[in-house]
């Protein structure tokens, strides 16, 4: 499990990145959560990096693709040419 509290946005104009169960047991998963949350912070500050599409990307990368599409940044997703 993991948590992202968006409720406080309407009260304090902040969001809270909370717990992640992997912190104690799976360091790779914990690192991906940290990278993902940092990525969201960067996006909120207007930094929209170009990313590369990977067919077998993990759940965090797949979520980033969905966010890019939903916010109209599909042109920032690059595909590898074969």
C-alpha distances in whole Angstrom, upper triangle without the diagonal:
4,7,10,13,16,18,20,21,24,25,25,24,21,18,15,12,10,8,6,5,8,10,12,12,12,14,15,11,11,14,13,11,14,16,15,14,18,19,18,20,23,23,24,26,28,28,27,27,28,26,27,25,24,24,22,19,16,13,13,17,17,16,18,21,20,20,23,25,24,26,29,28,28,32,29,28,30,31,32,36,37
4,7,10,13,15,17,18,21,22,21,21,18,14,11,9,7,5,4,6,9,10,12,13,13,14,14,11,10,13,12,8,11,14,12,11,15,16,15,17,20,20,20,23,25,24,24,25,26,24,25,24,24,24,22,19,15,13,12,16,16,14,16,19,18,18,21,23,22,23,26,26,27,29,27,26,29,30,31,35,36
4,6,10,12,13,14,17,18,18,17,14,11,8,6,5,6,7,10,12,13,15,17,16,17,17,14,12,15,14,10,12,14,12,10,14,15,14,15,18,18,18,21,23,23,23,24,26,24,26,25,25,26,24,21,18,15,13,17,17,15,16,20,18,17,21,22,21,22,25,25,26,29,27,26,29,30,33,36,38
4,6,9,10,11,14,15,15,14,11,7,6,5,6,8,10,13,15,15,18,20,19,19,19,16,14,16,14,11,12,14,11,9,12,13,11,12,16,15,14,18,20,20,20,22,24,23,25,25,25,26,24,21,18,15,13,16,17,14,15,18,17,15,18,20,19,19,22,22,24,27,25,24,28,29,32,35,37
4,6,7,8,11,12,12,12,9,6,5,6,7,10,13,16,18,18,21,23,22,22,22,19,18,19,18,14,15,17,15,12,15,16,13,13,17,17,15,18,20,22,22,24,26,26,28,28,28,29,28,25,22,19,17,20,20,17,18,21,19,17,20,22,20,20,24,24,26,29,27,27,30,32,35,38,41
4,5,5,8,10,10,9,8,5,7,9,11,14,16,19,21,21,24,26,25,25,25,22,20,21,20,16,17,18,15,13,15,16,12,13,16,15,13,16,18,20,20,23,25,25,27,27,28,29,28,25,23,20,18,20,20,16,17,20,18,15,19,20,17,17,21,22,24,27,25,26,29,31,34,38,40
4,5,6,8,9,9,9,7,9,11,12,16,18,21,23,23,26,28,28,28,28,25,23,24,23,19,20,22,19,16,19,19,16,16,20,19,16,19,21,23,24,27,29,29,31,31,32,33,32,29,26,23,21,24,24,20,21,23,21,19,22,23,20,20,24,25,27,30,29,29,33,35,38,41,44
4,5,5,6,7,6,6,7,11,12,16,19,22,24,23,26,29,28,28,28,25,23,24,24,20,20,22,19,16,18,19,16,15,19,18,15,18,21,23,24,26,29,29,32,32,33,34,34,30,28,25,23,25,25,22,22,25,23,20,23,25,22,22,25,26,29,31,30,30,34,36,39,42,45
4,6,5,4,5,5,9,12,14,18,20,24,25,25,28,30,30,29,29,26,24,25,23,20,20,21,19,15,17,18,14,13,17,16,12,15,17,20,21,24,27,27,30,30,32,33,33,29,27,25,22,24,24,21,20,23,21,18,21,23,20,19,22,23,26,28,27,28,31,34,37,40,43
4,6,6,8,9,12,15,17,21,23,27,29,28,31,33,33,32,32,29,28,28,27,24,24,25,22,19,21,21,17,17,20,19,15,18,20,23,24,27,30,30,33,33,35,36,36,32,30,27,25,27,27,23,23,26,23,20,23,24,21,20,24,25,28,30,29,30,34,37,40,43,46
4,6,8,10,12,16,17,21,24,27,29,28,31,34,33,33,33,30,28,29,28,25,24,26,24,20,22,23,19,18,21,21,17,19,22,25,26,29,32,32,36,36,37,39,38,35,33,30,27,29,30,26,26,29,27,24,26,28,25,24,27,28,31,33,32,33,37,40,43,46,49
4,5,8,10,14,16,20,23,26,28,27,30,32,32,31,32,29,27,27,27,23,22,24,22,18,19,21,18,16,19,19,15,17,20,22,24,27,30,31,34,35,36,38,37,34,32,29,26,28,29,25,25,28,26,23,25,28,25,23,27,27,30,33,31,32,36,38,41,45,48
4,7,10,14,16,20,23,26,28,27,30,32,32,30,30,28,26,26,25,22,21,22,20,17,17,18,15,13,16,16,12,13,16,19,21,24,27,28,31,32,33,35,35,31,30,27,24,26,27,23,22,25,24,20,22,24,22,20,23,24,27,29,27,29,32,35,38,41,44
4,7,10,13,16,19,23,24,23,26,29,28,27,27,24,22,22,22,18,17,19,17,13,14,16,12,11,14,14,11,13,16,18,20,22,25,26,29,30,31,33,32,29,27,24,21,23,24,21,20,23,22,19,21,24,21,20,23,23,26,28,26,27,31,34,36,40,43
4,7,10,13,16,19,21,20,23,25,25,24,24,21,19,19,18,15,15,16,14,10,12,14,10,10,13,13,11,13,16,17,19,21,24,24,27,27,28,30,29,26,24,21,18,20,21,18,17,21,20,17,19,22,19,18,22,22,25,27,25,26,29,31,34,38,40
4,6,10,12,16,18,17,20,22,22,21,21,19,16,17,17,13,13,15,13,10,12,14,11,11,15,15,13,16,19,19,21,22,25,25,27,28,28,30,29,25,23,20,17,20,21,18,18,22,21,18,21,23,21,21,24,24,26,29,26,27,30,32,35,38,41
4,7,9,13,14,13,16,19,18,17,18,15,12,13,13,9,9,12,10,7,10,12,10,10,14,15,14,16,19,19,20,21,24,23,25,25,26,27,26,22,19,17,14,17,19,16,16,20,19,17,20,22,21,21,24,23,25,28,25,25,28,30,32,36,38
4,7,10,12,11,14,16,16,16,17,14,12,14,14,10,10,14,12,10,13,15,14,14,17,18,17,20,23,23,23,24,27,25,27,27,27,28,26,23,20,18,16,19,20,18,18,22,21,20,23,25,24,24,27,27,28,31,28,28,31,32,34,38,40
4,7,9,8,11,13,13,14,15,12,10,13,13,10,11,14,13,12,14,17,16,17,20,21,20,23,25,25,25,26,28,26,28,28,27,28,26,23,19,17,16,19,20,18,19,23,23,21,24,27,26,26,29,29,30,32,30,29,32,33,34,38,40
4,5,6,9,10,10,11,12,9,7,10,10,7,9,13,12,11,14,16,16,17,20,21,21,24,26,25,25,25,27,25,26,25,24,25,22,20,16,14,13,17,18,16,18,21,21,20,23,26,25,26,29,28,29,31,29,27,30,31,32,36,37
4,6,7,7,8,10,12,9,8,12,12,10,12,15,15,15,18,20,19,21,24,25,25,27,29,28,28,28,29,27,28,27,25,26,23,21,17,15,15,19,20,18,20,23,23,23,26,28,28,29,32,31,31,34,31,30,32,32,33,37,38
4,5,5,5,6,8,6,5,9,10,9,11,14,14,14,17,18,19,21,23,24,25,27,29,27,27,27,28,25,26,25,23,24,21,18,15,14,14,17,19,18,20,22,23,23,26,28,28,29,31,30,30,33,30,28,30,30,31,35,36
4,6,6,6,9,8,5,8,10,9,10,13,14,14,16,18,19,20,22,24,25,26,28,27,27,27,28,26,27,27,25,26,23,21,17,17,16,19,21,20,21,24,25,24,27,29,29,30,32,31,32,34,31,29,31,32,33,36,37
4,6,7,11,10,8,11,14,13,14,17,18,18,20,22,23,24,26,28,28,30,32,31,31,30,32,29,30,30,28,29,25,23,20,19,19,22,24,23,24,28,28,28,30,33,33,33,36,34,35,37,34,33,34,35,35,39,40
4,6,9,9,9,12,13,13,15,17,18,19,21,23,24,25,27,29,30,31,33,32,31,30,31,29,29,28,26,27,23,21,18,18,18,21,23,23,24,27,28,28,30,32,33,34,36,34,34,37,34,32,33,33,34,37,38
4,6,6,6,9,10,11,13,15,16,17,19,20,22,23,25,26,28,29,31,29,28,27,28,25,25,25,22,23,20,18,15,15,15,18,20,20,21,24,25,25,27,29,30,31,33,31,31,33,31,28,30,30,30,33,34
4,5,5,6,9,10,10,12,14,15,16,18,20,21,22,24,26,27,29,27,26,25,26,23,24,24,22,23,20,18,15,16,15,17,20,20,20,23,25,25,26,29,30,30,32,30,30,32,29,27,28,29,29,32,33
4,5,5,6,9,10,11,12,14,15,16,19,20,21,23,25,26,27,25,24,23,23,20,20,20,18,19,16,14,11,13,12,14,16,17,18,20,22,22,24,26,27,28,30,27,27,29,26,24,25,25,25,29,29
4,5,5,6,9,10,10,12,14,15,17,19,20,21,23,25,26,24,23,22,23,20,20,20,18,19,16,13,10,10,10,12,14,15,16,18,20,20,22,24,25,26,28,26,26,28,25,23,25,25,25,29,30
4,5,5,6,9,10,11,12,14,16,17,18,20,21,23,25,23,23,22,23,21,22,22,20,22,19,16,13,13,11,14,16,16,17,20,21,20,22,25,25,26,28,26,27,29,26,24,26,27,28,31,33
4,5,5,6,9,10,11,12,14,15,16,18,20,21,23,21,20,19,21,18,19,20,19,21,18,15,12,13,11,13,16,16,15,19,20,20,21,24,25,25,27,25,25,27,24,22,24,25,25,29,30
4,5,5,6,9,10,10,12,14,15,16,18,20,21,19,18,17,18,15,16,16,15,17,15,12,9,9,7,9,12,12,12,15,17,16,18,21,21,22,24,22,22,24,21,19,21,21,22,26,28
4,5,5,6,9,10,11,12,14,15,17,19,20,19,18,18,20,17,19,19,18,20,17,14,11,10,8,10,13,12,12,15,16,16,18,20,20,21,23,22,22,25,22,20,23,24,25,29,31
4,5,5,6,8,10,11,12,14,15,17,19,17,17,17,19,17,19,20,20,22,20,16,14,13,10,13,15,14,13,17,18,17,19,22,22,22,24,22,23,25,22,21,23,25,26,30,32
4,6,5,6,9,10,10,12,14,15,17,15,14,14,15,14,15,17,17,19,18,14,12,12,9,10,13,12,11,15,16,15,16,19,20,19,22,19,20,22,18,18,19,21,22,26,28
4,5,5,6,9,10,11,12,15,16,14,13,13,15,13,15,15,16,18,17,13,11,10,6,8,11,9,8,12,13,12,13,16,17,16,19,17,18,20,17,16,19,20,22,26,28
4,5,5,6,9,10,11,13,15,14,14,15,17,16,18,19,19,22,20,17,15,13,10,12,14,11,11,14,15,13,15,18,18,17,20,18,20,22,19,19,21,24,25,29,31
4,5,5,6,9,10,11,13,11,12,12,15,15,18,19,20,22,21,18,16,16,12,13,16,14,12,15,17,14,15,19,19,18,20,18,20,21,18,18,21,23,25,28,31
4,5,5,6,9,10,11,9,9,9,12,11,14,16,17,20,19,16,15,14,10,10,13,11,9,12,14,11,12,15,16,14,17,14,16,17,14,15,17,20,22,25,28
4,5,5,6,9,10,10,10,11,14,14,17,18,19,21,21,17,16,15,11,12,14,11,9,12,13,10,11,14,14,12,15,14,16,18,15,16,19,22,24,27,30
4,5,5,7,9,9,10,12,16,16,19,21,22,25,24,21,19,18,14,15,17,15,13,16,16,13,14,18,17,15,18,16,19,20,17,18,21,24,27,30,33
4,5,5,7,5,7,9,12,13,17,19,21,24,24,20,20,19,15,15,17,15,12,15,16,13,13,17,17,14,16,14,17,18,15,16,19,22,24,28,31
4,5,5,5,5,8,11,12,16,18,20,23,23,19,19,18,15,14,16,13,10,13,14,10,10,13,13,11,13,11,14,15,12,14,17,20,23,26,30
4,5,7,9,12,15,16,20,21,23,26,26,23,22,20,17,17,18,16,13,16,16,12,12,16,14,12,14,13,17,18,16,18,21,24,27,30,33
4,6,9,12,15,17,21,23,25,28,28,25,24,23,19,19,21,19,16,18,19,15,15,18,17,14,16,15,18,19,16,19,22,25,28,31,34
4,6,9,13,15,19,21,24,26,27,24,24,23,20,19,20,18,15,17,17,14,13,16,15,12,13,12,15,16,13,16,19,23,25,28,32
4,6,10,12,16,18,21,24,25,21,22,22,18,17,19,17,14,15,17,14,12,16,16,13,14,12,15,14,12,14,16,20,22,25,29
4,7,9,13,15,18,21,22,19,20,19,16,14,16,15,11,12,14,11,9,12,13,11,11,8,11,11,8,10,13,17,19,22,26
4,6,10,13,16,19,20,17,18,19,16,13,15,15,11,12,15,13,10,14,15,13,13,10,11,11,7,9,11,14,16,19,23
4,7,10,13,16,18,16,18,18,16,13,15,15,11,11,14,13,10,13,15,14,13,9,10,8,5,6,7,11,13,16,19
4,7,10,13,14,12,14,15,13,10,12,13,9,9,12,12,10,12,15,14,14,10,10,10,6,5,6,9,11,14,17
4,6,10,12,10,13,15,13,10,11,13,11,10,13,14,12,13,17,17,16,13,11,11,8,6,5,6,7,11,14
4,7,9,8,11,13,12,9,9,12,10,8,12,13,11,12,16,17,16,13,11,11,10,6,6,5,7,11,13
4,5,5,9,11,12,8,9,12,12,10,13,15,14,15,18,19,19,16,14,15,14,10,9,8,8,12,13
4,6,9,11,13,10,9,13,13,11,13,16,16,16,19,21,20,18,15,17,16,12,12,10,10,13,13
4,6,9,11,9,9,13,13,12,15,17,17,18,20,22,22,20,18,20,18,15,15,13,13,16,16
4,7,8,6,6,10,10,10,12,14,15,16,18,20,20,18,16,18,16,13,14,13,13,17,18
4,5,5,6,9,10,11,13,14,16,17,19,20,21,20,18,21,19,16,17,16,17,21,22
4,6,5,6,9,10,11,12,14,15,16,18,20,19,18,21,19,16,18,18,20,23,24
4,5,5,6,9,10,11,12,14,15,17,18,17,17,19,17,15,17,18,19,23,25
4,5,5,6,9,10,11,13,14,15,17,14,14,16,14,11,13,14,16,19,21
4,5,5,6,9,10,11,12,14,16,14,13,16,14,12,14,14,16,19,21
4,5,5,6,9,10,10,12,14,13,13,16,15,13,16,17,19,22,24
4,5,5,6,9,10,11,12,11,11,13,11,10,13,15,17,21,23
4,5,5,6,9,10,11,9,8,11,10,8,11,12,15,18,21
4,5,5,6,9,10,10,9,13,12,11,14,15,18,21,24
4,5,5,6,8,8,9,12,12,11,15,17,20,23,26
4,6,5,6,5,6,9,8,8,12,14,17,20,23
4,6,5,6,5,9,9,9,13,14,18,20,23
4,6,8,8,12,12,13,16,18,22,24,27
4,6,8,11,11,12,16,18,22,25,28
4,6,8,9,11,14,17,20,22,26
4,5,5,7,11,14,17,20,23
4,5,6,9,11,15,17,20
4,6,7,10,14,15,19
4,6,10,13,15,19
4,7,10,13,16
4,7,9,13
4,6,9
4,6
4
